[in-house]
Amino acid sequence: MKRITFTVLSVSTTIIVSINNHWGVVMALPLEQDIPEEILRMEIITAARSPIDGRLVSAAEYAKLQARISVNPPPKLDIKIREQVFLLRVRKFLLQIFPFLDI
């Protein structure tokens, strides 16, 4: 009985695979209209969108905006407030590790 089941299973699998190959169903290939990644990497971008308001800017303006954005502004909080926030974060961290502490 097992031999007949195995034979039927192997014959049906062979038929299904051969039908798929005959119809030319290929799932692994990309679509024809897709541009390969290697070509997209070589593409030079001449226009971009501003990260601030989304308007179109040239490459030079975009570089200037990126340079201006990358500079961190000085902290505006008072030193005592920043120190309190830091201590609260340390306390929270310690309580996660040692929940039995009474701090």
Beta strands, then each sheet from edge to edge (+ up, - down):
strand 1: 47-49
strand 2: 56-58
sheet 1: 1+ 2-
end
